[in-house]
Amino acid sequence: MGIKDYSYNILQYRVKQIIKRLLKGMDEPFLCIITPVFDPCLKSLKGLIADLQYQTYENFIHVSIANGKEPKIHNLIEHVRINDKRFVYDEIPFDNSYKDSGLVENLLIINGKRRNFVMSKYDALMYLNIGADFKLTDNQIFEKLHNTHMETRKDIIILESEVAEKKYPLYPINKHRHIDLTNFCYSKKLARTIPYPEDIDPEFDVANDFRYFDKIANFKVLEGIYGQKDGRNFYKTIEDIYNEQHTKK
């Protein structure tokens, strides 16, 4: 399959989904969860699917995206889809670079291709990336995400998770290993305009999750104290007045 044919098939699928939603009067999914998969993660994926089905907010799709064919995963998802169409199996043409090299850098590049494929093909208002081994401990987190989206309409919503027995993200977030891909949910506008890295930047080593966040968040922390607030406080500040008013109550 050529690149042009591949792009056409994605566009064709999106058009079909729009028409299908219009005919059935369905809303666009609020959330698209992306999970790169391969057959050895089958047991973990079963647990993740069960966690997702326990979520109180149900307007989401979950895409298990493989590198080439993964028959065990495909069979699992087809079985789940008998009763729950929110779960989807898809695949990109097999990329053998990781198989040939065994280098984690190649695996990260392939994962980037898989994530970008899903973001290009599947419509949703927001996108969230979680691994097959991720364990959801809050059955209301999607409901909270939806409520936060409706209240704020922010392009990025930061989530907290446990990574290596620490609460992530760590602050300041501008450090390479202070944020994980599971820590941020982002809008379709970002998903469709800013692709996940499909290369390795030697400056950041394998911190592609941070590289992606750094691109979509569009901010930079300049470290080093540059001054002192209230360093010459010879008058009553707004904070002082506020504190006085609330102390009197």
Short mmCIF file of the C-alpha atoms (twelve columns), coordinates in Angstrom:
data_MODEL
# 
_entry.id   MODEL 
# 
loop_
_atom_site.group_PDB 
_atom_site.id 
_atom_site.type_symbol 
_atom_site.label_atom_id 
_atom_site.label_alt_id 
_atom_site.label_comp_id 
_atom_site.label_asym_id 
_atom_site.label_seq_id 
_atom_site.Cartn_x 
_atom_site.Cartn_y 
_atom_site.Cartn_z 
_atom_site.pdbx_PDB_model_num 
ATOM 1   C CA . MET A 1   0.000   0.000   0.000  1 
ATOM 2   C CA . GLY A 2   1.457   3.338   -1.038 1 
ATOM 3   C CA . ILE A 3   1.499   6.471   1.092  1 
ATOM 4   C CA . LYS A 4   -1.215  8.125   -1.012 1 
ATOM 5   C CA . ASP A 5   -3.470  5.048   -0.792 1 
ATOM 6   C CA . TYR A 6   -2.860  4.881   2.951  1 
ATOM 7   C CA . SER A 7   -3.846  8.528   3.440  1 
ATOM 8   C CA . TYR A 8   -6.910  8.080   1.237  1 
ATOM 9   C CA . ASN A 9   -8.104  5.120   3.290  1 
ATOM 10  C CA . ILE A 10  -7.854  7.188   6.481  1 
ATOM 11  C CA . LEU A 11  -9.810  10.053  4.912  1 
ATOM 12  C CA . GLN A 12  -12.349 7.634   3.475  1 
ATOM 13  C CA . TYR A 13  -12.897 6.075   6.900  1 
ATOM 14  C CA . ARG A 14  -13.381 9.474   8.536  1 
ATOM 15  C CA . VAL A 15  -15.971 10.497  5.947  1 
ATOM 16  C CA . LYS A 16  -17.834 7.217   6.436  1 
ATOM 17  C CA . GLN A 17  -17.876 7.704   10.201 1 
ATOM 18  C CA . ILE A 18  -19.264 11.241  9.845  1 
ATOM 19  C CA . ILE A 19  -22.027 10.012  7.532  1 
ATOM 20  C CA . LYS A 20  -22.801 7.115   9.885  1 
ATOM 21  C CA . ARG A 21  -23.077 9.455   12.875 1 
ATOM 22  C CA . LEU A 22  -25.352 11.837  10.951 1 
ATOM 23  C CA . LEU A 23  -27.656 9.036   9.819  1 
ATOM 24  C CA . LYS A 24  -27.931 7.620   13.325 1 
ATOM 25  C CA . GLY A 25  -28.019 10.984  15.086 1 
ATOM 26  C CA . MET A 26  -24.941 10.034  17.105 1 
ATOM 27  C CA . ASP A 27  -22.489 12.428  18.730 1 
ATOM 28  C CA . GLU A 28  -18.784 12.334  18.002 1 
ATOM 29  C CA . PRO A 29  -16.972 10.360  20.715 1 
ATOM 30  C CA . PHE A 30  -15.678 12.606  23.461 1 
ATOM 31  C CA . LEU A 31  -12.527 10.595  24.078 1 
ATOM 32  C CA . CYS A 32  -10.288 8.366   21.975 1 
ATOM 33  C CA . ILE A 33  -7.948  6.185   24.026 1 
ATOM 34  C CA . ILE A 34  -4.899  4.942   22.110 1 
ATOM 35  C CA . THR A 35  -3.052  1.775   23.142 1 
ATOM 36  C CA . PRO A 36  -0.162  0.281   21.139 1 
ATOM 37  C CA . VAL A 37  -0.467  -3.515  21.350 1 
ATOM 38  C CA . PHE A 38  1.253   -6.769  20.479 1 
ATOM 39  C CA . ASP A 39  0.184   -10.336 21.270 1 
ATOM 40  C CA . PRO A 40  2.336   -10.777 24.436 1 
ATOM 41  C CA . CYS A 41  0.331   -7.978  26.121 1 
ATOM 42  C CA . LEU A 42  -2.933  -9.932  25.754 1 
ATOM 43  C CA . LYS A 43  -3.442  -10.582 29.487 1 
ATOM 44  C CA . SER A 44  -2.693  -6.964  30.398 1 
ATOM 45  C CA . LEU A 45  -5.039  -5.702  27.688 1 
ATOM 46  C CA . LYS A 46  -7.897  -7.817  29.052 1 
ATOM 47  C CA . GLY A 47  -7.478  -6.077  32.398 1 
ATOM 48  C CA . LEU A 48  -7.388  -2.638  30.765 1 
ATOM 49  C CA . ILE A 49  -10.554 -3.350  28.786 1 
ATOM 50  C CA . ALA A 50  -12.330 -4.395  31.993 1 
ATOM 51  C CA . ASP A 51  -11.193 -1.155  33.675 1 
ATOM 52  C CA . LEU A 52  -12.490 0.895   30.751 1 
ATOM 53  C CA . GLN A 53  -15.853 -0.834  30.818 1 
ATOM 54  C CA . TYR A 54  -16.242 0.134   34.486 1 
ATOM 55  C CA . GLN A 55  -15.997 3.837   33.646 1 
ATOM 56  C CA . THR A 56  -19.137 5.769   34.561 1 
ATOM 57  C CA . TYR A 57  -18.815 7.971   31.462 1 
ATOM 58  C CA . GLU A 58  -19.316 5.824   28.380 1 
ATOM 59  C CA . ASN A 59  -18.884 8.100   25.347 1 
ATOM 60  C CA . PHE A 60  -15.400 6.964   24.323 1 
ATOM 61  C CA . ILE A 61  -13.648 4.683   21.879 1 
ATOM 62  C CA . HIS A 62  -10.578 2.592   22.612 1 
ATOM 63  C CA . VAL A 63  -8.241  1.760   19.738 1 
ATOM 64  C CA . SER A 64  -5.760  -1.089  20.126 1 
ATOM 65  C CA . ILE A 65  -3.205  -0.310  17.422 1 
ATOM 66  C CA . ALA A 66  -0.774  -3.001  16.274 1 
ATOM 67  C CA . ASN A 67  2.394   -2.987  14.180 1 
ATOM 68  C CA . GLY A 68  1.355   -5.500  11.534 1 
ATOM 69  C CA . LYS A 69  -1.019  -8.329  12.351 1 
ATOM 70  C CA . GLU A 70  -1.470  -9.454  15.953 1 
ATOM 71  C CA . PRO A 71  -4.036  -12.293 15.689 1 
ATOM 72  C CA . LYS A 72  -4.551  -12.896 19.415 1 
ATOM 73  C CA . ILE A 73  -5.281  -9.242  20.077 1 
ATOM 74  C CA . HIS A 74  -7.496  -9.072  16.993 1 
ATOM 75  C CA . ASN A 75  -9.521  -12.087 18.151 1 
ATOM 76  C CA . LEU A 76  -9.904  -10.599 21.645 1 
ATOM 77  C CA . ILE A 77  -11.226 -7.292  20.336 1 
ATOM 78  C CA . GLU A 78  -13.596 -9.002  17.891 1 
ATOM 79  C CA . HIS A 79  -15.000 -10.975 20.824 1 
ATOM 80  C CA . VAL A 80  -15.403 -7.801  22.914 1 
ATOM 81  C CA . ARG A 81  -17.087 -6.023  19.998 1 
ATOM 82  C CA . ILE A 82  -19.937 -8.517  19.944 1 
ATOM 83  C CA . ASN A 83  -21.398 -6.567  22.867 1 
ATOM 84  C CA . ASP A 84  -19.329 -3.379  22.957 1 
ATOM 85  C CA . LYS A 85  -18.536 -1.529  19.731 1 
ATOM 86  C CA . ARG A 86  -16.465 1.099   21.531 1 
ATOM 87  C CA . PHE A 87  -13.428 -1.168  21.288 1 
ATOM 88  C CA . VAL A 88  -11.511 -1.270  18.014 1 
ATOM 89  C CA . TYR A 89  -8.541  -3.206  16.663 1 
ATOM 90  C CA . ASP A 90  -6.431  -1.611  13.928 1 
ATOM 91  C CA . GLU A 91  -2.909  -1.953  12.549 1 
ATOM 92  C CA . ILE A 92  -0.296  -0.173  10.486 1 
ATOM 93  C CA . PRO A 93  1.747   -1.962  7.803  1 
ATOM 94  C CA . PHE A 94  4.436   -3.968  9.555  1 
ATOM 95  C CA . ASP A 95  7.581   -1.996  10.337 1 
ATOM 96  C CA . ASN A 96  10.430  -4.461  10.916 1 
ATOM 97  C CA . SER A 97  13.010  -1.944  12.214 1 
ATOM 98  C CA . TYR A 98  12.605  -2.952  15.877 1 
ATOM 99  C CA . LYS A 99  12.512  -6.662  15.040 1 
ATOM 100 C CA . ASP A 100 15.776  -6.340  13.128 1 
ATOM 101 C CA . SER A 101 17.618  -4.054  15.554 1 
ATOM 102 C CA . GLY A 102 16.158  -4.796  18.984 1 
ATOM 103 C CA . LEU A 103 16.749  -1.114  19.818 1 
ATOM 104 C CA . VAL A 104 14.195  0.651   21.985 1 
ATOM 105 C CA . GLU A 105 14.668  3.746   19.844 1 
ATOM 106 C CA . ASN A 106 13.127  1.903   16.897 1 
ATOM 107 C CA . LEU A 107 10.224  0.744   19.045 1 
ATOM 108 C CA . LEU A 108 9.552   4.336   20.099 1 
ATOM 109 C CA . ILE A 109 9.553   5.440   16.466 1 
ATOM 110 C CA . ILE A 110 7.064   2.699   15.558 1 
ATOM 111 C CA . ASN A 111 4.871   3.671   18.501 1 
ATOM 112 C CA . GLY A 112 4.885   7.235   17.224 1 
ATOM 113 C CA . LYS A 113 3.703   6.062   13.822 1 
ATOM 114 C CA . ARG A 114 0.927   4.041   15.427 1 
ATOM 115 C CA . ARG A 115 -0.271  6.928   17.580 1 
ATOM 116 C CA . ASN A 116 -0.276  9.351   14.650 1 
ATOM 117 C CA . PHE A 117 -2.209  6.851   12.546 1 
ATOM 118 C CA . VAL A 118 -4.954  6.615   15.178 1 
ATOM 119 C CA . MET A 119 -5.094  10.379  15.704 1 
ATOM 120 C CA . SER A 120 -5.439  10.879  11.956 1 
ATOM 121 C CA . LYS A 121 -8.083  8.214   11.421 1 
ATOM 122 C CA . TYR A 122 -10.372 8.202   14.455 1 
ATOM 123 C CA . ASP A 123 -12.484 11.226  15.349 1 
ATOM 124 C CA . ALA A 124 -12.891 12.367  18.954 1 
ATOM 125 C CA . LEU A 125 -12.951 15.641  20.831 1 
ATOM 126 C CA . MET A 126 -10.015 14.621  23.040 1 
ATOM 127 C CA . TYR A 127 -7.241  11.997  22.928 1 
ATOM 128 C CA . LEU A 128 -5.534  10.031  25.688 1 
ATOM 129 C CA . ASN A 129 -2.637  7.558   25.386 1 
ATOM 130 C CA . ILE A 130 -2.357  4.694   27.857 1 
ATOM 131 C CA . GLY A 131 -0.389  1.456   27.673 1 
ATOM 132 C CA . ALA A 132 -1.921  -2.008  27.791 1 
ATOM 133 C CA . ASP A 133 -0.502  -2.490  31.287 1 
ATOM 134 C CA . PHE A 134 -2.036  0.727   32.661 1 
ATOM 135 C CA . LYS A 135 -4.375  0.166   35.622 1 
ATOM 136 C CA . LEU A 136 -7.228  2.621   36.064 1 
ATOM 137 C CA . THR A 137 -7.984  3.256   39.738 1 
ATOM 138 C CA . ASP A 138 -10.675 5.937   39.318 1 
ATOM 139 C CA . ASN A 139 -13.874 4.701   37.658 1 
ATOM 140 C CA . GLN A 140 -15.073 8.293   37.275 1 
ATOM 141 C CA . ILE A 141 -11.997 9.789   35.624 1 
ATOM 142 C CA . PHE A 142 -13.592 9.995   32.143 1 
ATOM 143 C CA . GLU A 143 -16.619 11.714  33.652 1 
ATOM 144 C CA . LYS A 144 -14.296 14.177  35.374 1 
ATOM 145 C CA . LEU A 145 -12.419 14.706  32.110 1 
ATOM 146 C CA . HIS A 146 -15.652 15.413  30.265 1 
ATOM 147 C CA . ASN A 147 -16.874 17.831  32.922 1 
ATOM 148 C CA . THR A 148 -13.528 19.653  32.922 1 
ATOM 149 C CA . HIS A 149 -13.609 19.877  29.130 1 
ATOM 150 C CA . MET A 150 -17.155 21.285  29.139 1 
ATOM 151 C CA . GLU A 151 -16.284 23.839  31.830 1 
ATOM 152 C CA . THR A 152 -12.943 25.028  30.473 1 
ATOM 153 C CA . ARG A 153 -12.666 24.037  26.787 1 
ATOM 154 C CA . LYS A 154 -8.919  23.794  27.319 1 
ATOM 155 C CA . ASP A 155 -6.834  22.052  24.659 1 
ATOM 156 C CA . ILE A 156 -4.796  20.215  27.300 1 
ATOM 157 C CA . ILE A 157 -6.002  18.669  30.537 1 
ATOM 158 C CA . ILE A 158 -3.326  17.444  32.936 1 
ATOM 159 C CA . LEU A 159 -4.004  14.164  34.720 1 
ATOM 160 C CA . GLU A 160 -2.182  12.709  37.700 1 
ATOM 161 C CA . SER A 161 -0.950  9.133   37.720 1 
ATOM 162 C CA . GLU A 162 1.455   6.943   39.623 1 
ATOM 163 C CA . VAL A 163 4.783   6.287   37.913 1 
ATOM 164 C CA . ALA A 164 7.536   4.356   39.691 1 
ATOM 165 C CA . GLU A 165 5.726   4.911   43.017 1 
ATOM 166 C CA . LYS A 166 5.724   8.684   42.517 1 
ATOM 167 C CA . LYS A 167 2.849   11.018  41.690 1 
ATOM 168 C CA . TYR A 168 3.302   12.357  38.170 1 
ATOM 169 C CA . PRO A 169 3.736   14.836  36.675 1 
ATOM 170 C CA . LEU A 170 6.648   16.103  38.726 1 
ATOM 171 C CA . TYR A 171 7.279   19.810  38.804 1 
ATOM 172 C CA . PRO A 172 8.690   21.668  37.026 1 
ATOM 173 C CA . ILE A 173 7.241   19.760  34.078 1 
ATOM 174 C CA . ASN A 174 9.965   21.016  31.748 1 
ATOM 175 C CA . LYS A 175 12.301  18.225  32.879 1 
ATOM 176 C CA . HIS A 176 12.701  15.298  30.487 1 
ATOM 177 C CA . ARG A 177 11.468  12.638  32.874 1 
ATOM 178 C CA . HIS A 178 8.897   14.654  34.796 1 
ATOM 179 C CA . ILE A 179 5.856   13.848  32.675 1 
ATOM 180 C CA . ASP A 180 4.469   10.689  31.112 1 
ATOM 181 C CA . LEU A 181 2.181   10.375  28.101 1 
ATOM 182 C CA . THR A 182 -0.573  9.167   30.448 1 
ATOM 183 C CA . ASN A 183 -0.494  12.566  32.192 1 
ATOM 184 C CA . PHE A 184 -2.071  14.689  29.501 1 
ATOM 185 C CA . CYS A 185 -5.258  14.526  27.506 1 
ATOM 186 C CA . TYR A 186 -5.365  16.789  24.441 1 
ATOM 187 C CA . SER A 187 -7.810  18.114  21.866 1 
ATOM 188 C CA . LYS A 188 -8.454  17.056  18.289 1 
ATOM 189 C CA . LYS A 189 -7.028  20.391  17.136 1 
ATOM 190 C CA . LEU A 190 -3.664  19.467  18.624 1 
ATOM 191 C CA . ALA A 191 -3.891  15.810  17.615 1 
ATOM 192 C CA . ARG A 192 -4.505  16.716  13.973 1 
ATOM 193 C CA . THR A 193 -1.962  19.532  13.682 1 
ATOM 194 C CA . ILE A 194 0.995   18.397  15.823 1 
ATOM 195 C CA . PRO A 195 2.153   14.796  15.280 1 
ATOM 196 C CA . TYR A 196 3.781   12.674  17.946 1 
ATOM 197 C CA . PRO A 197 7.566   12.321  17.320 1 
ATOM 198 C CA . GLU A 198 8.536   9.677   14.801 1 
ATOM 199 C CA . ASP A 199 12.255  10.065  15.408 1 
ATOM 200 C CA . ILE A 200 14.755  10.286  18.260 1 
ATOM 201 C CA . ASP A 201 16.313  13.583  19.300 1 
ATOM 202 C CA . PRO A 202 19.756  12.935  20.885 1 
ATOM 203 C CA . GLU A 203 19.246  15.964  23.138 1 
ATOM 204 C CA . PHE A 204 16.288  14.247  24.828 1 
ATOM 205 C CA . ASP A 205 17.374  10.600  24.469 1 
ATOM 206 C CA . VAL A 206 14.194  8.489   24.596 1 
ATOM 207 C CA . ALA A 207 11.964  11.164  26.215 1 
ATOM 208 C CA . ASN A 208 9.522   11.354  23.303 1 
ATOM 209 C CA . ASP A 209 6.523   11.748  25.621 1 
ATOM 210 C CA . PHE A 210 8.055   14.928  26.997 1 
ATOM 211 C CA . ARG A 211 8.968   16.111  23.498 1 
ATOM 212 C CA . TYR A 212 5.339   15.781  22.466 1 
ATOM 213 C CA . PHE A 213 4.062   17.594  25.542 1 
ATOM 214 C CA . ASP A 214 6.658   20.329  25.009 1 
ATOM 215 C CA . LYS A 215 5.356   20.845  21.451 1 
ATOM 216 C CA . ILE A 216 1.642   20.896  22.201 1 
ATOM 217 C CA . ALA A 217 1.874   22.841  25.482 1 
ATOM 218 C CA . ASN A 218 3.942   25.588  23.823 1 
ATOM 219 C CA . PHE A 219 5.574   26.872  26.970 1 
ATOM 220 C CA . LYS A 220 9.064   27.033  28.383 1 
ATOM 221 C CA . VAL A 221 10.223  27.326  31.992 1 
ATOM 222 C CA . LEU A 222 13.246  29.586  32.433 1 
ATOM 223 C CA . GLU A 223 14.863  28.348  35.625 1 
ATOM 224 C CA . GLY A 224 16.772  30.522  38.057 1 
ATOM 225 C CA . ILE A 225 15.261  33.142  40.392 1 
ATOM 226 C CA . TYR A 226 15.187  36.499  38.600 1 
ATOM 227 C CA . GLY A 227 13.677  38.670  41.337 1 
ATOM 228 C CA . GLN A 228 11.797  38.826  44.625 1 
ATOM 229 C CA . LYS A 229 8.115   39.662  44.837 1 
ATOM 230 C CA . ASP A 230 7.467   42.235  47.590 1 
ATOM 231 C CA . GLY A 231 11.228  42.614  47.957 1 
ATOM 232 C CA . ARG A 232 10.690  46.296  48.884 1 
ATOM 233 C CA . ASN A 233 7.306   46.082  50.511 1 
ATOM 234 C CA . PHE A 234 6.855   49.584  52.055 1 
ATOM 235 C CA . TYR A 235 3.084   49.776  51.405 1 
ATOM 236 C CA . LYS A 236 -0.059  47.734  51.920 1 
ATOM 237 C CA . THR A 237 -0.397  45.272  49.053 1 
ATOM 238 C CA . ILE A 238 -3.536  43.745  47.590 1 
ATOM 239 C CA . GLU A 239 -2.626  40.518  49.359 1 
ATOM 240 C CA . ASP A 240 -2.357  42.373  52.692 1 
ATOM 241 C CA . ILE A 241 -5.769  43.993  52.223 1 
ATOM 242 C CA . TYR A 242 -7.312  40.683  51.213 1 
ATOM 243 C CA . ASN A 243 -5.842  38.897  54.237 1 
ATOM 244 C CA . GLU A 244 -7.059  41.642  56.598 1 
ATOM 245 C CA . GLN A 245 -10.591 41.486  55.222 1 
ATOM 246 C CA . HIS A 246 -10.800 37.732  55.569 1 
ATOM 247 C CA . THR A 247 -9.183  37.693  59.013 1 
ATOM 248 C CA . LYS A 248 -11.866 40.071  60.332 1 
ATOM 249 C CA . LYS A 249 -14.701 37.794  59.157 1 
# 
